[in-house]
Amino acid sequence: MQQVLEAISDPTRRKILDLLKQGDKSAGELGEQFEISGPSMSHHLSKLKAADLVQTTRQGQSIYYSINTSVFDDAAQFVIDFFQNKKEMKK
């Protein structure tokens, strides 16, 4: 969970995830949406992949990224449980 929270704490990575909600995209297609270097984009994609927030598929020489919704379901449940437990503790 720590990797997920760290990954989504960065605005660039959140924008990448937002773009991927529209469908699978190659690293090049994602990179066109930002004014950052290739190595910086690679770093952000690596962080998202390490957190299992994105999955990759190789098609020829291109790698396509897609959003991994099951991890988001787990993260959302974690946040709900966390705040529910805090609320119950205050009672």
Backbone as XML, in Angstrom:
<?xml version="1.0"?>
<chain id="A" units="angstrom">
  <residue number="1" name="MET">
    <atom name="N" x="0.824" y="-1.187" z="0.000"/>
    <atom name="CA" x="0.000" y="0.000" z="0.000"/>
    <atom name="C" x="0.874" y="1.260" z="0.000"/>
  </residue>
  <residue number="2" name="GLN">
    <atom name="N" x="2.034" y="1.169" z="0.665"/>
    <atom name="CA" x="2.939" y="2.320" z="0.717"/>
    <atom name="C" x="3.355" y="2.771" z="-0.685"/>
  </residue>
  <residue number="3" name="GLN">
    <atom name="N" x="3.670" y="1.807" z="-1.554"/>
    <atom name="CA" x="4.082" y="2.144" z="-2.923"/>
    <atom name="C" x="2.936" y="2.792" z="-3.699"/>
  </residue>
  <residue number="4" name="VAL">
    <atom name="N" x="1.728" y="2.328" z="-3.472"/>
    <atom name="CA" x="0.572" y="2.902" z="-4.159"/>
    <atom name="C" x="0.380" y="4.349" z="-3.737"/>
  </residue>
  <residue number="5" name="LEU">
    <atom name="N" x="0.393" y="4.601" z="-2.444"/>
    <atom name="CA" x="0.192" y="5.966" z="-1.951"/>
    <atom name="C" x="1.312" y="6.889" z="-2.410"/>
  </residue>
  <residue number="6" name="GLU">
    <atom name="N" x="2.538" y="6.382" z="-2.405"/>
    <atom name="CA" x="3.673" y="7.185" z="-2.885"/>
    <atom name="C" x="3.525" y="7.488" z="-4.377"/>
  </residue>
  <residue number="7" name="ALA">
    <atom name="N" x="3.114" y="6.491" z="-5.138"/>
    <atom name="CA" x="2.984" y="6.670" z="-6.589"/>
    <atom name="C" x="1.924" y="7.707" z="-6.937"/>
  </residue>
  <residue number="8" name="ILE">
    <atom name="N" x="0.789" y="7.678" z="-6.254"/>
    <atom name="CA" x="-0.287" y="8.614" z="-6.605"/>
    <atom name="C" x="-0.129" y="9.981" z="-5.941"/>
  </residue>
  <residue number="9" name="SER">
    <atom name="N" x="0.900" y="10.129" z="-5.121"/>
    <atom name="CA" x="1.127" y="11.436" z="-4.484"/>
    <atom name="C" x="1.705" y="12.460" z="-5.463"/>
  </residue>
  <residue number="10" name="ASP">
    <atom name="N" x="2.234" y="12.003" z="-6.577"/>
    <atom name="CA" x="2.871" y="12.894" z="-7.551"/>
    <atom name="C" x="1.865" y="13.321" z="-8.626"/>
  </residue>
  <residue number="11" name="PRO">
    <atom name="N" x="1.753" y="14.644" z="-8.890"/>
    <atom name="CA" x="0.776" y="15.117" z="-9.880"/>
    <atom name="C" x="1.026" y="14.599" z="-11.303"/>
  </residue>
  <residue number="12" name="THR">
    <atom name="N" x="2.266" y="14.410" z="-11.679"/>
    <atom name="CA" x="2.554" y="13.879" z="-13.015"/>
    <atom name="C" x="2.030" y="12.460" z="-13.143"/>
  </residue>
  <residue number="13" name="ARG">
    <atom name="N" x="2.261" y="11.659" z="-12.113"/>
    <atom name="CA" x="1.781" y="10.282" z="-12.159"/>
    <atom name="C" x="0.256" y="10.222" z="-12.125"/>
  </residue>
  <residue number="14" name="ARG">
    <atom name="N" x="-0.367" y="11.129" z="-11.396"/>
    <atom name="CA" x="-1.836" y="11.173" z="-11.398"/>
    <atom name="C" x="-2.353" y="11.531" z="-12.785"/>
  </residue>
  <residue number="15" name="LYS">
    <atom name="N" x="-1.662" y="12.437" z="-13.485"/>
    <atom name="CA" x="-2.088" y="12.797" z="-14.836"/>
    <atom name="C" x="-1.900" y="11.610" z="-15.793"/>
  </residue>
  <residue number="16" name="ILE">
    <atom name="N" x="-0.817" y="10.866" z="-15.630"/>
    <atom name="CA" x="-0.599" y="9.671" z="-16.451"/>
    <atom name="C" x="-1.762" y="8.698" z="-16.246"/>
  </residue>
  <residue number="17" name="LEU">
    <atom name="N" x="-2.130" y="8.467" z="-14.999"/>
    <atom name="CA" x="-3.242" y="7.560" z="-14.710"/>
    <atom name="C" x="-4.543" y="8.082" z="-15.308"/>
  </residue>
  <residue number="18" name="ASP">
    <atom name="N" x="-4.736" y="9.385" z="-15.239"/>
    <atom name="CA" x="-5.932" y="9.982" z="-15.824"/>
    <atom name="C" x="-5.977" y="9.749" z="-17.335"/>
  </residue>
  <residue number="19" name="LEU">
    <atom name="N" x="-4.831" y="9.897" z="-18.000"/>
    <atom name="CA" x="-4.759" y="9.639" z="-19.442"/>
    <atom name="C" x="-5.046" y="8.174" z="-19.762"/>
  </residue>
  <residue number="20" name="LEU">
    <atom name="N" x="-4.588" y="7.288" z="-18.899"/>
    <atom name="CA" x="-4.786" y="5.862" z="-19.139"/>
    <atom name="C" x="-6.231" y="5.429" z="-18.905"/>
  </residue>
  <residue number="21" name="LYS">
    <atom name="N" x="-7.009" y="6.240" z="-18.208"/>
    <atom name="CA" x="-8.430" y="5.927" z="-18.057"/>
    <atom name="C" x="-9.126" y="5.943" z="-19.407"/>
  </residue>
  <residue number="22" name="GLN">
    <atom name="N" x="-8.565" y="6.684" z="-20.354"/>
    <atom name="CA" x="-9.139" y="6.792" z="-21.695"/>
    <atom name="C" x="-8.779" y="5.589" z="-22.566"/>
  </residue>
  <residue number="23" name="GLY">
    <atom name="N" x="-7.822" y="4.803" z="-22.137"/>
    <atom name="CA" x="-7.404" y="3.620" z="-22.900"/>
    <atom name="C" x="-5.900" y="3.434" z="-22.855"/>
  </residue>
  <residue number="24" name="ASP">
    <atom name="N" x="-5.455" y="2.298" z="-23.353"/>
    <atom name="CA" x="-4.028" y="1.969" z="-23.365"/>
    <atom name="C" x="-3.260" y="2.979" z="-24.210"/>
  </residue>
  <residue number="25" name="LYS">
    <atom name="N" x="-2.046" y="3.276" z="-23.760"/>
    <atom name="CA" x="-1.195" y="4.222" z="-24.486"/>
    <atom name="C" x="0.253" y="3.740" z="-24.410"/>
  </residue>
  <residue number="26" name="SER">
    <atom name="N" x="1.001" y="4.045" z="-25.456"/>
    <atom name="CA" x="2.432" y="3.728" z="-25.446"/>
    <atom name="C" x="3.165" y="4.790" z="-24.632"/>
  </residue>
  <residue number="27" name="ALA">
    <atom name="N" x="4.392" y="4.492" z="-24.285"/>
    <atom name="CA" x="5.207" y="5.462" z="-23.549"/>
    <atom name="C" x="5.361" y="6.747" z="-24.362"/>
  </residue>
  <residue number="28" name="GLY">
    <atom name="N" x="5.517" y="6.601" z="-25.664"/>
    <atom name="CA" x="5.644" y="7.771" z="-26.534"/>
    <atom name="C" x="4.393" y="8.624" z="-26.545"/>
  </residue>
  <residue number="29" name="GLU">
    <atom name="N" x="3.233" y="7.976" z="-26.628"/>
    <atom name="CA" x="1.968" y="8.715" z="-26.603"/>
    <atom name="C" x="1.785" y="9.449" z="-25.289"/>
  </residue>
  <residue number="30" name="LEU">
    <atom name="N" x="2.167" y="8.803" z="-24.198"/>
    <atom name="CA" x="2.071" y="9.466" z="-22.894"/>
    <atom name="C" x="3.059" y="10.624" z="-22.816"/>
  </residue>
  <residue number="31" name="GLY">
    <atom name="N" x="4.270" y="10.389" z="-23.290"/>
    <atom name="CA" x="5.307" y="11.418" z="-23.231"/>
    <atom name="C" x="4.950" y="12.680" z="-23.980"/>
  </residue>
  <residue number="32" name="GLU">
    <atom name="N" x="4.152" y="12.546" z="-25.052"/>
    <atom name="CA" x="3.733" y="13.720" z="-25.832"/>
    <atom name="C" x="2.857" y="14.677" z="-25.024"/>
  </residue>
  <residue number="33" name="GLN">
    <atom name="N" x="2.297" y="14.198" z="-23.945"/>
    <atom name="CA" x="1.382" y="15.013" z="-23.128"/>
    <atom name="C" x="2.100" y="15.822" z="-22.055"/>
  </residue>
  <residue number="34" name="PHE">
    <atom name="N" x="3.408" y="15.667" z="-21.968"/>
    <atom name="CA" x="4.181" y="16.304" z="-20.902"/>
    <atom name="C" x="5.397" y="17.020" z="-21.474"/>
  </residue>
  <residue number="35" name="GLU">
    <atom name="N" x="5.855" y="17.987" z="-20.751"/>
    <atom name="CA" x="7.096" y="18.686" z="-21.116"/>
    <atom name="C" x="8.209" y="18.240" z="-20.176"/>
  </residue>
  <residue number="36" name="ILE">
    <atom name="N" x="8.472" y="16.930" z="-20.197"/>
    <atom name="CA" x="9.541" y="16.372" z="-19.378"/>
    <atom name="C" x="10.396" y="15.462" z="-20.266"/>
  </residue>
  <residue number="37" name="SER">
    <atom name="N" x="11.581" y="15.158" z="-19.792"/>
    <atom name="CA" x="12.507" y="14.333" z="-20.571"/>
    <atom name="C" x="12.038" y="12.879" z="-20.608"/>
  </residue>
  <residue number="38" name="GLY">
    <atom name="N" x="12.560" y="12.149" z="-21.564"/>
    <atom name="CA" x="12.275" y="10.721" z="-21.668"/>
    <atom name="C" x="12.641" y="9.957" z="-20.403"/>
  </residue>
  <residue number="39" name="PRO">
    <atom name="N" x="13.848" y="10.203" z="-19.849"/>
    <atom name="CA" x="14.207" y="9.507" z="-18.612"/>
    <atom name="C" x="13.262" y="9.832" z="-17.444"/>
  </residue>
  <residue number="40" name="SER">
    <atom name="N" x="12.778" y="11.080" z="-17.386"/>
    <atom name="CA" x="11.830" y="11.438" z="-16.320"/>
    <atom name="C" x="10.511" y="10.698" z="-16.504"/>
  </residue>
  <residue number="41" name="MET">
    <atom name="N" x="10.038" y="10.615" z="-17.743"/>
    <atom name="CA" x="8.801" y="9.880" z="-18.020"/>
    <atom name="C" x="8.991" y="8.410" z="-17.665"/>
  </residue>
  <residue number="42" name="SER">
    <atom name="N" x="10.135" y="7.859" z="-18.016"/>
    <atom name="CA" x="10.433" y="6.465" z="-17.695"/>
    <atom name="C" x="10.417" y="6.233" z="-16.189"/>
  </residue>
  <residue number="43" name="HIS">
    <atom name="N" x="10.954" y="7.181" z="-15.445"/>
    <atom name="CA" x="10.967" y="7.096" z="-13.985"/>
    <atom name="C" x="9.536" y="7.047" z="-13.437"/>
  </residue>
  <residue number="44" name="HIS">
    <atom name="N" x="8.678" y="7.939" z="-13.932"/>
    <atom name="CA" x="7.291" y="7.972" z="-13.464"/>
    <atom name="C" x="6.558" y="6.672" z="-13.807"/>
  </residue>
  <residue number="45" name="LEU">
    <atom name="N" x="6.769" y="6.172" z="-15.016"/>
    <atom name="CA" x="6.129" y="4.925" z="-15.419"/>
    <atom name="C" x="6.649" y="3.750" z="-14.589"/>
  </residue>
  <residue number="46" name="SER">
    <atom name="N" x="7.919" y="3.767" z="-14.258"/>
    <atom name="CA" x="8.495" y="2.713" z="-13.416"/>
    <atom name="C" x="7.878" y="2.719" z="-12.022"/>
  </residue>
  <residue number="47" name="LYS">
    <atom name="N" x="7.676" y="3.912" z="-11.469"/>
    <atom name="CA" x="7.043" y="4.028" z="-10.145"/>
    <atom name="C" x="5.624" y="3.477" z="-10.177"/>
  </residue>
  <residue number="48" name="LEU">
    <atom name="N" x="4.889" y="3.805" z="-11.232"/>
    <atom name="CA" x="3.517" y="3.313" z="-11.350"/>
    <atom name="C" x="3.490" y="1.801" z="-11.526"/>
  </residue>
  <residue number="49" name="LYS">
    <atom name="N" x="4.441" y="1.284" z="-12.285"/>
    <atom name="CA" x="4.512" y="-0.161" z="-12.509"/>
    <atom name="C" x="4.921" y="-0.884" z="-11.222"/>
  </residue>
  <residue number="50" name="ALA">
    <atom name="N" x="5.872" y="-0.329" z="-10.483"/>
    <atom name="CA" x="6.314" y="-0.939" z="-9.224"/>
    <atom name="C" x="5.175" y="-1.002" z="-8.210"/>
  </residue>
  <residue number="51" name="ALA">
    <atom name="N" x="4.283" y="-0.009" z="-8.263"/>
    <atom name="CA" x="3.121" y="0.011" z="-7.370"/>
    <atom name="C" x="1.983" y="-0.841" z="-7.918"/>
  </residue>
  <residue number="52" name="ASP">
    <atom name="N" x="2.189" y="-1.446" z="-9.064"/>
    <atom name="CA" x="1.207" y="-2.299" z="-9.742"/>
    <atom name="C" x="-0.042" y="-1.517" z="-10.169"/>
  </residue>
  <residue number="53" name="LEU">
    <atom name="N" x="0.120" y="-0.221" z="-10.363"/>
    <atom name="CA" x="-0.996" y="0.617" z="-10.801"/>
    <atom name="C" x="-1.185" y="0.562" z="-12.305"/>
  </residue>
  <residue number="54" name="VAL">
    <atom name="N" x="-0.129" y="0.181" z="-13.016"/>
    <atom name="CA" x="-0.225" y="0.008" z="-14.463"/>
    <atom name="C" x="0.338" y="-1.349" z="-14.845"/>
  </residue>
  <residue number="55" name="GLN">
    <atom name="N" x="-0.149" y="-1.842" z="-15.962"/>
    <atom name="CA" x="0.344" y="-3.083" z="-16.537"/>
    <atom name="C" x="0.905" y="-2.757" z="-17.911"/>
  </residue>
  <residue number="56" name="THR">
    <atom name="N" x="1.823" y="-3.574" z="-18.365"/>
    <atom name="CA" x="2.423" y="-3.333" z="-19.674"/>
    <atom name="C" x="2.181" y="-4.510" z="-20.608"/>
  </residue>
  <residue number="57" name="THR">
    <atom name="N" x="2.092" y="-4.167" z="-21.891"/>
    <atom name="CA" x="1.970" y="-5.153" z="-22.952"/>
    <atom name="C" x="2.889" y="-4.731" z="-24.075"/>
  </residue>
  <residue number="58" name="ARG">
    <atom name="N" x="3.695" y="-5.647" z="-24.538"/>
    <atom name="CA" x="4.609" y="-5.337" z="-25.642"/>
    <atom name="C" x="3.923" y="-5.669" z="-26.957"/>
  </residue>
  <residue number="59" name="GLN">
    <atom name="N" x="3.953" y="-4.699" z="-27.875"/>
    <atom name="CA" x="3.450" y="-4.898" z="-29.234"/>
    <atom name="C" x="4.548" y="-4.432" z="-30.182"/>
  </residue>
  <residue number="60" name="GLY">
    <atom name="N" x="5.261" y="-5.390" z="-30.739"/>
    <atom name="CA" x="6.408" y="-5.048" z="-31.579"/>
    <atom name="C" x="7.479" y="-4.415" z="-30.714"/>
  </residue>
  <residue number="61" name="GLN">
    <atom name="N" x="7.913" y="-3.223" z="-31.115"/>
    <atom name="CA" x="8.937" y="-2.525" z="-30.343"/>
    <atom name="C" x="8.342" y="-1.568" z="-29.317"/>
  </residue>
  <residue number="62" name="SER">
    <atom name="N" x="7.031" y="-1.445" z="-29.290"/>
    <atom name="CA" x="6.370" y="-0.514" z="-28.367"/>
    <atom name="C" x="5.857" y="-1.245" z="-27.135"/>
  </residue>
  <residue number="63" name="ILE">
    <atom name="N" x="5.889" y="-0.536" z="-26.023"/>
    <atom name="CA" x="5.298" y="-1.023" z="-24.782"/>
    <atom name="C" x="4.071" y="-0.171" z="-24.517"/>
  </residue>
  <residue number="64" name="TYR">
    <atom name="N" x="2.944" y="-0.826" z="-24.338"/>
    <atom name="CA" x="1.693" y="-0.128" z="-24.051"/>
    <atom name="C" x="1.351" y="-0.277" z="-22.577"/>
  </residue>
  <residue number="65" name="TYR">
    <atom name="N" x="0.891" y="0.818" z="-22.010"/>
    <atom name="CA" x="0.527" y="0.858" z="-20.595"/>
    <atom name="C" x="-0.982" y="0.895" z="-20.457"/>
  </residue>
  <residue number="66" name="SER">
    <atom name="N" x="-1.478" y="0.170" z="-19.475"/>
    <atom name="CA" x="-2.900" y="0.192" z="-19.157"/>
    <atom name="C" x="-3.052" y="0.277" z="-17.645"/>
  </residue>
  <residue number="67" name="ILE">
    <atom name="N" x="-4.174" y="0.795" z="-17.218"/>
    <atom name="CA" x="-4.436" y="0.983" z="-15.799"/>
    <atom name="C" x="-4.855" y="-0.355" z="-15.184"/>
  </residue>
  <residue number="68" name="ASN">
    <atom name="N" x="-4.390" y="-0.619" z="-13.991"/>
    <atom name="CA" x="-4.729" y="-1.845" z="-13.271"/>
    <atom name="C" x="-5.792" y="-1.496" z="-12.227"/>
  </residue>
  <residue number="69" name="THR">
    <atom name="N" x="-7.037" y="-1.679" z="-12.580"/>
    <atom name="CA" x="-8.136" y="-1.229" z="-11.719"/>
    <atom name="C" x="-8.237" y="-2.014" z="-10.418"/>
  </residue>
  <residue number="70" name="SER">
    <atom name="N" x="-7.785" y="-3.253" z="-10.383"/>
    <atom name="CA" x="-7.914" y="-4.034" z="-9.149"/>
    <atom name="C" x="-7.108" y="-3.415" z="-8.007"/>
  </residue>
  <residue number="71" name="VAL">
    <atom name="N" x="-5.975" y="-2.815" z="-8.312"/>
    <atom name="CA" x="-5.173" y="-2.168" z="-7.272"/>
    <atom name="C" x="-5.896" y="-0.932" z="-6.748"/>
  </residue>
  <residue number="72" name="PHE">
    <atom name="N" x="-6.592" y="-0.230" z="-7.635"/>
    <atom name="CA" x="-7.363" y="0.931" z="-7.194"/>
    <atom name="C" x="-8.508" y="0.512" z="-6.276"/>
  </residue>
  <residue number="73" name="ASP">
    <atom name="N" x="-9.121" y="-0.617" z="-6.587"/>
    <atom name="CA" x="-10.186" y="-1.131" z="-5.715"/>
    <atom name="C" x="-9.632" y="-1.416" z="-4.324"/>
  </residue>
  <residue number="74" name="ASP">
    <atom name="N" x="-8.466" y="-2.047" z="-4.265"/>
    <atom name="CA" x="-7.836" y="-2.356" z="-2.977"/>
    <atom name="C" x="-7.467" y="-1.083" z="-2.223"/>
  </residue>
  <residue number="75" name="ALA">
    <atom name="N" x="-6.927" y="-0.102" z="-2.926"/>
    <atom name="CA" x="-6.524" y="1.154" z="-2.294"/>
    <atom name="C" x="-7.747" y="1.903" z="-1.767"/>
  </residue>
  <residue number="76" name="ALA">
    <atom name="N" x="-8.814" y="1.929" z="-2.548"/>
    <atom name="CA" x="-10.040" y="2.607" z="-2.112"/>
    <atom name="C" x="-10.595" y="1.935" z="-0.858"/>
  </residue>
  <residue number="77" name="GLN">
    <atom name="N" x="-10.575" y="0.610" z="-0.829"/>
    <atom name="CA" x="-11.069" y="-0.104" z="0.346"/>
    <atom name="C" x="-10.202" y="0.187" z="1.563"/>
  </residue>
  <residue number="78" name="PHE">
    <atom name="N" x="-8.893" y="0.288" z="1.357"/>
    <atom name="CA" x="-7.979" y="0.622" z="2.446"/>
    <atom name="C" x="-8.331" y="1.986" z="3.041"/>
  </residue>
  <residue number="79" name="VAL">
    <atom name="N" x="-8.545" y="2.971" z="2.184"/>
    <atom name="CA" x="-8.864" y="4.323" z="2.657"/>
    <atom name="C" x="-10.212" y="4.331" z="3.391"/>
  </residue>
  <residue number="80" name="ILE">
    <atom name="N" x="-11.193" y="3.650" z="2.835"/>
    <atom name="CA" x="-12.512" y="3.578" z="3.488"/>
    <atom name="C" x="-12.382" y="2.938" z="4.865"/>
  </residue>
  <residue number="81" name="ASP">
    <atom name="N" x="-11.695" y="1.805" z="4.931"/>
    <atom name="CA" x="-11.514" y="1.121" z="6.211"/>
    <atom name="C" x="-10.744" y="1.981" z="7.203"/>
  </residue>
  <residue number="82" name="PHE">
    <atom name="N" x="-9.725" y="2.665" z="6.720"/>
    <atom name="CA" x="-8.910" y="3.508" z="7.592"/>
    <atom name="C" x="-9.758" y="4.584" z="8.259"/>
  </residue>
  <residue number="83" name="PHE">
    <atom name="N" x="-10.546" y="5.289" z="7.466"/>
    <atom name="CA" x="-11.343" y="6.373" z="8.022"/>
    <atom name="C" x="-12.540" y="5.860" z="8.805"/>
  </residue>
  <residue number="84" name="GLN">
    <atom name="N" x="-13.054" y="4.706" z="8.448"/>
    <atom name="CA" x="-14.142" y="4.115" z="9.207"/>
    <atom name="C" x="-13.651" y="3.730" z="10.598"/>
  </residue>
  <residue number="85" name="ASN">
    <atom name="N" x="-12.466" y="3.141" z="10.669"/>
    <atom name="CA" x="-11.886" y="2.758" z="11.957"/>
    <atom name="C" x="-11.596" y="3.970" z="12.814"/>
  </residue>
  <residue number="86" name="LYS">
    <atom name="N" x="-11.120" y="5.049" z="12.213"/>
    <atom name="CA" x="-10.843" y="6.275" z="12.969"/>
    <atom name="C" x="-12.139" y="6.838" z="13.549"/>
  </residue>
  <residue number="87" name="LYS">
    <atom name="N" x="-13.200" y="6.795" z="12.770"/>
    <atom name="CA" x="-14.489" y="7.317" z="13.199"/>
    <atom name="C" x="-15.030" y="6.487" z="14.363"/>
  </residue>
  <residue number="88" name="GLU">
    <atom name="N" x="-14.878" y="5.169" z="14.281"/>
    <atom name="CA" x="-15.360" y="4.287" z="15.341"/>
    <atom name="C" x="-14.548" y="4.462" z="16.611"/>
  </residue>
  <residue number="89" name="MET">
    <atom name="N" x="-13.261" y="4.785" z="16.486"/>
    <atom name="CA" x="-12.406" y="4.994" z="17.650"/>
    <atom name="C" x="-12.817" y="6.233" z="18.430"/>
  </residue>
  <residue number="90" name="LYS">
    <atom name="N" x="-13.371" y="7.233" z="17.731"/>
    <atom name="CA" x="-13.770" y="8.473" z="18.387"/>
    <atom name="C" x="-15.050" y="8.299" z="19.204"/>
  </residue>
  <residue number="91" name="LYS">
    <atom name="N" x="-15.816" y="7.260" z="18.921"/>
    <atom name="CA" x="-17.077" y="7.029" z="19.647"/>
    <atom name="C" x="-16.837" y="6.622" z="21.071"/>
  </residue>
</chain>
